[in-house]
Structure formats: structure tokens, C-alpha cells
Amino acid sequence: AKFISLMTYQALWFSKLNILQDTYEAMIPAKVKRQMHEDNQRFKAQFDTPEFHSQIDAWLDKNEEDSRELLVASCWFLGESDSEKMWREYGGSNEAVAIKSTVGRLARYVLVPRDEHVSHLGLVSYVDHDNHQMSAYEAHQGHERAFLKDKERFAHEQEIRLVTLNIKTTRCTSMEGKPYSEEDVAGKNMNNFENPGLYVGVHLDGLITEVVVAPAAQDWFEKLVK
């Protein structure tokens, strides 16, 4: 069904970080967060109002919440070849399809904004979330944290991902498969709060180098995909 969606919509699905499996997605590593919270306490001296003090205490939680809502990701398995584990975890059955591409093609043919402050392509780092160290500056950036995942649960994945802002553009497609017009994405219409992710347009002929069906798929299924 996802393959048919890709072919029909001519668009790649990007999920919001807050609906992905890893509950640590875009969260600030615990040790760093404690230190950042302590550092933020100095700002309270500048305000006498308890309301401001509460806002200061909530800064980091709000940063995490916003990042998980405002960033979307397309996740790929990185490897020279497929594996039984990959098919089992990502395919889920013998009636599964994989598409192959390259890092260069992902960068070129997925129509995310080319601004380096908006879109990022890279390897996921698998870390111990309780003890991982990063600078406060890095920890403040949602796109930096979007490339961290829990080592204990997900280190086997070998994931590469493309991360961009959850904002509608004319290069995106609606949930119903209709390309957005300039009017559709003008002003506040660019916000995508109501959807669990975003369909981003792609040049399929450039992106896909090969379509592969699951090794144990029956003959009828391969013919159907063809």
C-alpha cells in the first residue's frame, strides 16, 4: 500500500517525530537537560513574577514538544545489501516491497527546501540517552537531536534519515494526493498541525535505482508489483 501511495502521489511520506517508535525522538539527553535547567535558573533573578519563573522552568520541555511537532523525517535503512532482519522488521510479511536509492539521490531528488537551516540528511547516532553529552547549543537545536536514537533498542537499524520542517509548500502533496497550490500554503496555511506528517514531492525516476520484493514473496506478488 505504501509503494502504491508513493507511485500515485509522486511523494515520499515524512512522519512527525512525535509519532515515531522511539520515545526519545528529539528529546534533550537527560544529563545535558539537567545542566541546562540549572543554567536557566539565573534568568529568574531578572523577573519577579512567578508566571515568568514557570515559563523559564518550562523552556526545555516546550523546546522538545515543539521540535517533535515541527520536524518530520523520512527514514531509510543504510546498507550495501538487504537482510532477513530488515525484511522482517520493515516489511512485516512476505508481501513487502523495498525501494533502493543512494545518499546522493536522496539529496537531489526529494524536493525538500535546500536551505541548510531547514533540511538535513545524515546518519543516525545511537546513544545512551541518560548519559550522552552534547553542548548546550547543540541540545537547543531540534534538528541536532533528531539524529539521536536510543542505543539499547535501535542500534541495529543502521538508519539514515532526511529531516525537514513540517511546513506545507507547493512541492508537497495533500493527504488526499492533490499538489498544494500557492494559495493552499500562503501565510498560516503553511502550518501542518492537523496531520501526522507530510507528503513531500519526489522525482521518482531519479530517486529510485531499483524496486525489490521480499525474498520469500510468491510469484503472483512479484508479478503484481511489476
C-alpha positions as CSV (number, residue, x, y, z in Angstrom):
1,A,0.0,0.0,0.0
2,K,2.9,2.4,0.8
3,F,4.5,1.6,-2.5
4,I,1.3,2.3,-4.4
5,S,0.9,5.6,-2.4
6,L,4.5,6.6,-3.5
7,M,3.7,5.8,-7.1
8,T,0.3,7.5,-7.1
9,Y,1.1,10.6,-5.1
10,Q,4.6,11.0,-6.6
11,A,5.6,12.0,-3.0
12,L,7.5,10.5,-0.1
13,W,5.9,10.3,3.4
14,F,7.7,12.2,6.2
15,S,6.4,11.3,9.8
16,K,6.3,13.8,12.6
17,L,8.9,12.9,15.2
18,N,6.3,12.6,17.9
19,I,4.6,9.6,16.3
20,L,7.8,7.5,15.7
21,Q,8.5,4.5,17.8
22,D,11.5,5.9,19.8
23,T,10.1,7.9,22.7
24,Y,13.4,9.7,22.8
25,E,13.0,11.3,19.4
26,A,14.2,15.0,19.6
27,M,14.4,14.8,23.4
28,I,17.3,16.5,25.1
29,P,19.7,13.9,26.7
30,A,18.9,13.7,30.4
31,K,22.3,14.7,31.8
32,V,22.5,17.7,29.5
33,K,18.9,18.7,30.2
34,R,19.6,18.8,34.0
35,Q,22.6,21.1,33.5
36,M,20.7,23.4,31.1
37,H,17.8,23.6,33.5
38,E,20.2,24.7,36.3
39,D,21.8,27.3,34.0
40,N,18.4,28.7,33.1
41,Q,17.6,29.4,36.8
42,R,19.9,32.5,36.6
43,F,17.3,34.2,34.5
44,K,14.7,34.2,37.3
45,A,16.6,37.0,39.1
46,Q,15.6,39.3,36.2
47,F,11.9,38.7,36.8
48,D,9.9,39.0,40.0
49,T,6.7,37.5,38.5
50,P,6.0,33.8,39.3
51,E,4.5,33.4,35.9
52,F,7.8,34.2,34.2
53,H,9.5,31.8,36.6
54,S,7.1,29.0,35.5
55,Q,7.8,29.8,31.9
56,I,11.6,29.6,32.5
57,D,11.2,26.2,34.1
58,A,9.1,25.0,31.1
59,W,11.6,26.3,28.4
60,L,13.3,22.9,27.7
61,D,10.1,20.9,27.8
62,K,8.5,23.3,25.4
63,N,11.5,23.1,23.1
64,E,11.2,19.3,23.0
65,E,7.5,19.4,22.4
66,D,7.8,21.9,19.6
67,S,10.6,20.1,17.9
68,R,8.7,16.8,17.9
69,E,5.7,18.6,16.3
70,L,7.6,20.8,13.8
71,L,10.1,18.3,12.5
72,V,9.3,15.4,10.1
73,A,11.6,12.6,8.9
74,S,11.9,10.1,6.2
75,C,13.9,7.1,7.5
76,W,16.0,4.7,5.4
77,F,18.0,1.5,6.1
78,L,21.6,2.0,5.2
79,G,23.5,-1.0,3.7
80,E,25.1,-2.4,0.6
81,S,22.6,-5.3,0.7
82,D,19.3,-6.3,2.3
83,S,19.0,-8.8,5.2
84,E,16.4,-11.1,6.7
85,K,16.2,-8.9,9.7
86,M,15.5,-5.8,7.6
87,W,12.7,-7.5,5.8
88,R,11.2,-8.9,9.0
89,E,11.2,-5.5,10.8
90,Y,10.4,-3.1,8.0
91,G,8.4,-5.4,5.6
92,G,6.4,-7.3,8.2
93,S,5.4,-10.0,5.7
94,N,6.4,-11.8,2.5
95,E,4.2,-9.3,0.6
96,A,6.6,-6.4,1.0
97,V,8.4,-4.1,-1.3
98,A,11.6,-2.1,-0.9
99,I,13.0,0.8,-2.9
100,K,16.7,1.3,-3.3
101,S,18.4,4.7,-3.7
102,T,21.7,6.4,-2.8
103,V,22.6,9.2,-0.5
104,G,23.3,11.5,-3.4
105,R,19.9,10.7,-5.0
106,L,18.1,11.4,-1.7
107,A,19.8,14.8,-1.5
108,R,18.9,15.6,-5.1
109,Y,15.5,14.2,-6.0
110,V,13.5,14.6,-2.8
111,L,12.0,18.1,-3.0
112,V,12.6,19.4,0.5
113,P,13.8,23.0,0.9
114,R,17.5,23.3,0.1
115,D,18.2,25.7,2.9
116,E,20.6,24.0,5.4
117,H,18.7,25.6,8.3
118,V,15.6,23.7,7.2
119,S,16.6,20.3,5.8
120,H,19.2,17.9,7.0
121,L,20.4,14.5,5.7
122,G,22.6,12.2,7.7
123,L,23.4,9.1,9.7
124,V,21.5,8.5,13.0
125,S,23.7,8.2,16.1
126,Y,22.7,5.6,18.7
127,V,23.3,6.9,22.2
128,D,22.7,6.2,25.9
129,H,20.1,8.9,26.4
130,D,20.7,9.2,30.1
131,N,24.4,9.9,29.8
132,H,25.0,11.2,26.2
133,Q,27.0,14.5,26.2
134,M,26.4,17.4,23.7
135,S,26.9,21.1,24.0
136,A,24.0,23.3,25.2
137,Y,24.0,25.0,21.8
138,E,23.6,21.6,20.0
139,A,21.0,20.5,22.6
140,H,18.9,23.6,21.9
141,Q,18.6,22.6,18.2
142,G,15.8,20.2,17.4
143,H,17.4,19.1,14.1
144,E,20.6,18.1,16.0
145,R,18.6,15.9,18.4
146,A,16.5,14.5,15.5
147,F,19.6,12.4,14.6
148,L,19.8,10.7,18.1
149,K,18.1,7.4,18.9
150,D,18.1,5.0,21.8
151,K,21.1,2.7,21.5
152,E,19.7,-0.1,23.5
153,R,16.6,-0.5,21.4
154,F,17.6,0.7,17.9
155,A,21.3,0.4,17.4
156,H,20.9,-2.5,14.9
157,E,18.9,-0.3,12.5
158,Q,21.7,1.4,10.6
159,E,19.4,4.3,9.8
160,I,20.0,7.3,7.6
161,R,17.3,9.9,7.6
162,L,16.2,13.1,5.9
163,V,14.7,15.6,8.3
164,T,12.9,18.8,7.3
165,L,10.4,21.3,8.8
166,N,6.7,20.2,9.0
167,I,5.6,23.1,6.7
168,K,3.5,22.8,3.6
169,T,5.0,24.0,0.3
170,T,3.9,23.8,-3.3
171,R,6.3,20.9,-3.6
172,C,4.2,18.9,-1.2
173,T,1.0,16.9,-1.7
174,S,-2.1,16.9,0.4
175,M,-3.3,13.8,2.4
176,E,-5.7,13.3,-0.5
177,G,-2.9,13.3,-3.1
178,K,-3.6,16.8,-4.5
179,P,-0.5,19.0,-5.0
180,Y,-0.7,22.2,-3.0
181,S,-1.3,25.5,-4.8
182,E,0.3,28.8,-3.8
183,E,-3.0,29.7,-2.1
184,D,-3.0,26.4,-0.1
185,V,0.3,27.2,1.5
186,A,0.1,31.0,1.9
187,G,0.6,32.6,5.3
188,K,-0.7,30.5,8.2
189,N,-2.0,27.8,5.7
190,M,1.6,26.5,5.6
191,N,1.1,25.1,9.1
192,N,0.6,21.3,9.2
193,F,-0.6,20.8,12.8
194,E,-3.6,18.7,11.8
195,N,-1.8,15.9,10.0
196,P,0.6,13.2,11.4
197,G,3.2,14.1,8.7
198,L,3.8,15.5,5.3
199,Y,3.9,14.1,1.7
200,V,7.0,15.7,0.0
201,G,7.3,15.5,-3.7
202,V,10.0,13.4,-5.4
203,H,11.3,12.8,-8.8
204,L,10.8,9.0,-8.8
205,D,12.9,8.2,-11.9
206,G,15.9,9.9,-10.3
207,L,15.3,8.7,-6.7
208,I,14.8,5.0,-7.2
209,T,17.5,2.8,-8.6
210,E,15.7,-0.5,-8.1
211,V,12.5,-1.9,-6.7
212,V,12.9,-5.2,-4.8
213,V,10.2,-7.6,-3.5
214,A,10.7,-9.6,-0.3
215,P,12.9,-12.7,-1.0
216,A,10.1,-15.1,0.1
217,A,7.4,-13.4,-1.9
218,Q,5.3,-15.7,-4.1
219,D,5.4,-15.4,-7.8
220,W,2.0,-13.8,-8.1
221,F,3.1,-10.9,-5.8
222,E,6.2,-10.1,-7.9
223,K,4.0,-10.1,-11.0
224,L,1.5,-7.8,-9.3
225,V,4.3,-5.3,-8.3
226,K,5.6,-5.3,-11.9
